[in-house]
Amino acid sequence: MEVGSVGDVNVVTILQRIDAYNAKELEDKLNELVPGGAGKLLCDFEKNEYISSAGLRVFLALLKSMKRSGGELVLCSLQPSVKSIFDMAGFSRLFKIFNNRDEALKNFL
């Protein structure tokens, strides 16, 4: 994953694949970015081509943590294959998902 920021928004570019082998490492890194879930986090999936159920669990746990602490998590640029996994799992209803990074960043204004 690549990490940056735009103003007070942490921006994370999710790379390649998220599966059982790397989901825990991703979860740990995301939790370091937003201790206790506080803050604003944008996860950009533009470079991501696959997410497994282990990866979905990472984002669900992060969403719950951030909501509890008053933080906000949004996603953007889901590739069609990843978007279909979110849709099938019912996660598209849980997350704010935007078509691109610019639209997602406007959410935080």
C-alpha positions as CSV (number, residue, x, y, z in Angstrom):
1,M,0.0,0.0,0.0
2,E,1.1,3.6,-0.6
3,V,0.2,6.2,1.9
4,G,-0.1,10.0,1.5
5,S,-2.4,12.7,2.6
6,V,-4.5,15.5,1.2
7,G,-5.1,18.1,3.9
8,D,-6.3,16.2,6.9
9,V,-7.4,13.1,4.9
10,N,-5.1,10.1,5.0
11,V,-5.1,8.6,1.5
12,V,-4.1,5.0,1.0
13,T,-3.6,3.4,-2.4
14,I,-4.4,-0.3,-2.1
15,L,-2.0,-2.3,-4.3
16,Q,-2.6,-5.5,-6.3
17,R,-4.3,-8.2,-4.3
18,I,-5.7,-8.5,-0.8
19,D,-6.0,-12.1,0.3
20,A,-5.5,-14.4,3.3
21,Y,-1.8,-14.1,3.0
22,N,-1.5,-10.3,3.3
23,A,-4.8,-9.2,4.9
24,K,-3.4,-9.1,8.5
25,E,-0.5,-7.0,7.4
26,L,-2.8,-4.6,5.6
27,E,-5.1,-4.4,8.7
28,D,-2.1,-3.6,11.0
29,K,-0.9,-0.8,8.7
30,L,-4.3,0.7,8.3
31,N,-4.9,0.6,12.1
32,E,-1.5,2.4,12.6
33,L,-2.7,5.2,10.3
34,V,-5.9,5.8,12.2
35,P,-5.2,4.9,15.9
36,G,-8.5,4.2,17.5
37,G,-10.3,4.8,14.2
38,A,-10.3,8.6,14.6
39,G,-9.7,10.7,11.5
40,K,-10.5,10.7,7.8
41,L,-9.4,7.8,5.6
42,L,-9.7,7.4,1.9
43,C,-8.8,4.0,0.4
44,D,-8.2,4.1,-3.3
45,F,-8.6,0.8,-5.1
46,E,-7.4,2.0,-8.5
47,K,-4.5,-0.5,-8.6
48,N,-6.2,-3.3,-6.8
49,E,-7.5,-6.2,-8.9
50,Y,-8.7,-8.7,-6.2
51,I,-10.0,-8.9,-2.7
52,S,-10.8,-12.0,-0.8
53,S,-13.2,-12.5,2.1
54,A,-10.2,-11.9,4.5
55,G,-9.7,-8.6,2.8
56,L,-13.4,-7.7,3.1
57,R,-13.2,-8.5,6.9
58,V,-10.3,-6.0,7.2
59,F,-12.4,-3.2,5.7
60,L,-15.5,-4.1,7.7
61,A,-13.6,-4.0,11.0
62,L,-11.9,-0.7,10.0
63,L,-15.3,0.8,9.1
64,K,-16.8,-0.3,12.5
65,S,-13.8,1.1,14.4
66,M,-13.9,4.4,12.6
67,K,-17.7,4.8,13.0
68,R,-17.3,4.2,16.8
69,S,-14.7,6.9,17.1
70,G,-16.4,9.4,14.9
71,G,-13.9,8.9,12.0
72,E,-14.9,8.5,8.4
73,L,-13.8,5.9,5.8
74,V,-14.5,6.2,2.1
75,L,-13.5,4.0,-0.8
76,C,-12.9,4.9,-4.4
77,S,-11.9,3.6,-7.8
78,L,-13.0,0.0,-7.3
79,Q,-12.2,-2.1,-10.4
80,P,-15.2,-3.9,-11.9
81,S,-14.0,-7.3,-10.5
82,V,-13.6,-5.8,-7.0
83,K,-16.8,-3.9,-7.2
84,S,-18.7,-7.1,-8.0
85,I,-17.2,-8.7,-4.9
86,F,-18.3,-5.8,-2.7
87,D,-21.8,-6.0,-4.4
88,M,-22.2,-9.7,-3.8
89,A,-21.1,-9.4,-0.2
90,G,-23.6,-6.6,0.4
91,F,-20.7,-4.3,1.3
92,S,-21.6,-1.7,-1.3
93,R,-24.5,-0.7,0.9
94,L,-22.2,-0.3,3.9
95,F,-19.4,1.9,2.5
96,K,-19.4,5.2,0.8
97,I,-17.9,4.3,-2.6
98,F,-16.9,6.9,-5.2
99,N,-15.9,6.6,-8.8
100,N,-12.6,8.3,-8.4
101,R,-10.3,10.0,-5.9
102,D,-11.5,13.6,-6.7
103,E,-15.1,12.7,-6.0
104,A,-14.1,10.9,-2.8
105,L,-12.1,13.9,-1.5
106,K,-15.0,16.2,-2.1
107,N,-16.9,14.1,0.4
108,F,-14.6,15.3,3.1
109,L,-15.2,19.1,2.4
